Amino acid sequence: MSPDYIKAQLILLISIVAGIAFVGCIYEISYGAPDFGFAVTWAILLLSVPVGVYSFIKAVSLARKSMQ
């Protein structure tokens, strides 16, 4: 395994965690009483979207680079 492939897997893990955080925040907000409060939950929600998208794109590009 190349180092780029291992980096891609770790970055993909970050993307997965961000996706889980996004879904959890949507659930907490729709429930009506977030455990961390509305401000913190919205902050996590708004932060998890760009982190998840960027890390997914970066992981895919690194994985493709390692396959060549």
Stockholm file with secondary structure:
# STOCKHOLM 1.0

chainA/1-68         MSPDYIKAQLILLISIVAGIAFVGCIYEISYGAPDFGFAVTWAILLLSVPVGVYSFIKAVSLARKSMQ
#=GR chainA/1-68 SS CCHHHHHHHHHHHHHHHHHHHHHHHHHHHHHSCCTTCHHHHHHHHHHHHHHHHHHHHHHHHHHHHHHC
#=GC SS_cons        CCHHHHHHHHHHHHHHHHHHHHHHHHHHHHHSCCTTCHHHHHHHHHHHHHHHHHHHHHHHHHHHHHHC
//
